[in-house]
Amino acid sequence: MIRSFHPPRRILLGPGPSDIHPRVLAALSRSTIGHLDPAFIGMMDELKVLLQRAFRTQNPLTLPVSAPGSAGMEACFANLVEPGDLVVVCENGVFGARMRENVERLGGRAVVVRDEWGEPVDLNKVEDALKAHPEAVALAFVHAETSTGARSDAAALCQLARRHGCLAIVDAVTSLGGIPLEVDAWGIDAVYAGSQKCLSCVPGLSPLSFSERAVARIRRRTTPVKSWFLDLNLVMGYWGTGTKRAYHHTAPVNALYALHEALVLLEEEGIENAWRRHALHHRALAAGLAALGLQFVVAEPHRLPQLNAVYIPPGVDDAAARAMLLADFGIEIGAGLGPFAGKVWRIGLMGHAARKENVLACLAALEAVLARFGVRAAGAGVAAALAAYTAAEGEKAEGHKGG
Ligand SMILES: *Cc1c(COP(=O)(O)O)cnc(C)c1O
């Protein structure tokens, strides 16, 4: 007989999903009500406000797409790209490559600006591409490249897009909630995120926001949006303002309760405090990893605190080491993708997972696992992380005295 499924206990330190706060799981289990129930519509209105605050935008077209981050990506391209349109796409990892594919599948022309995996997007190359292609309608890039752990300068890239009369389409799946993201101040035109990374909500939702300029572009389309499900003209009939909402698809009611709760938690903490928390635990983890002798893929100024990519030391069996972390310590870390497969580990500190006990547990476990493969660094990782926490406490105390 097949019985109820009870997942094992895990600490999720991979590239997503991340650990979920118990309050979010509790919200998920509340009774399902109709997706056109006035009480539900009231919750949706709050959810839009919470998303606008998290994205730091006034954009009225701000909503969660009822599907994972990949669908948020498709929604941006499906609505903004028409056949023949030229889009400059920055590719410095897996997700930039997917953006390019989206453009091409829609009949658009992608001009690719390539950077090495682990490098941020090169502003000079982007500027050259925009100069060479004045007909470009959009510049698309990934703010936080989860496949490599590199952060690109989103503010500067958006400025370039604006200067060349392009819309800026930004993948913020891993950035939202983990590092500063300023949709209005930076002039982002279309942005999509994910529920399961630094928001620590269940997978399967993609917060999205479009500027007035992006909405104007949808209005000027001469061909219908190629995706029925992701056509924002239709989606807005359900998510739009006022009490009259038309059925478009059945909203994932309970998942939306969970997103509402995750965003309430973010407000209670304060988004800037959440950014600081990710930075703090990253510093401690980085100190510990360095003490273990592990090398980061990304140069320090461009590292994402929420995604730490390190080279696997020679002699260590990637799959066996990750299997041991999972089976003996209940810790999930991420494998390398594409050219990084077998060469790199990706240690996520996303959302609710970005906590001291997880950093210390991860370092202690890694040390034990590495020792199994003959890489020895007795006690050094945990001690280095603890020292980093003590130093941060000291700085905070100094700051309080000074201010
Ligand atoms: C995870 C991720 C996606 C895709 O999100 P899914 O929810 O897995 O569909 C897109 N872009 C980036 C940068 C991501 O990290």
The ligand as an SDF file (V2000), in Angstrom:
LIG
                    3D

 15 15  0  0  0  0  0  0  0  0999 V2000
   15.7900   29.6510  -10.4180 C   0  0  0  0  0  0  0  0  0  0  0  0
   15.9920   30.6690  -11.4780 C   0  0  0  0  0  0  0  0  0  0  0  0
   15.1220   30.8030  -12.5720 C   0  0  0  0  0  0  0  0  0  0  0  0
   14.0000   29.8520  -12.8360 C   0  0  0  0  0  0  0  0  0  0  0  0
   13.0840   29.7900  -11.8030 O   0  0  0  0  0  0  0  0  0  0  0  0
   12.1620   28.4800  -11.6520 P   0  0  0  0  0  0  0  0  0  0  0  0
   11.2830   28.8380  -10.4910 O   0  0  0  0  0  0  0  0  0  0  0  0
   13.1010   27.3570  -11.3770 O   0  0  0  0  0  0  0  0  0  0  0  0
   11.4260   28.3080  -12.9080 O   0  0  0  0  0  0  0  0  0  0  0  0
   15.3590   31.8230  -13.4540 C   0  0  0  0  0  0  0  0  0  0  0  0
   16.3870   32.6700  -13.3020 N   0  0  0  0  0  0  0  0  0  0  0  0
   17.2520   32.5710  -12.2760 C   0  0  0  0  0  0  0  0  0  0  0  0
   18.3700   33.5450  -12.1570 C   0  0  0  0  0  0  0  0  0  0  0  0
   17.0720   31.5670  -11.3270 C   0  0  0  0  0  0  0  0  0  0  0  0
   17.9290   31.4560  -10.3160 O   0  0  0  0  0  0  0  0  0  0  0  0
  1  2  1  0
  2  3  1  0
  2 14  2  0
  3  4  1  0
  3 10  2  0
  4  5  1  0
  5  6  1  0
  6  7  2  0
  6  8  1  0
  6  9  1  0
 10 11  1  0
 11 12  2  0
 12 13  1  0
 12 14  1  0
 14 15  1  0
M  END
$$$$
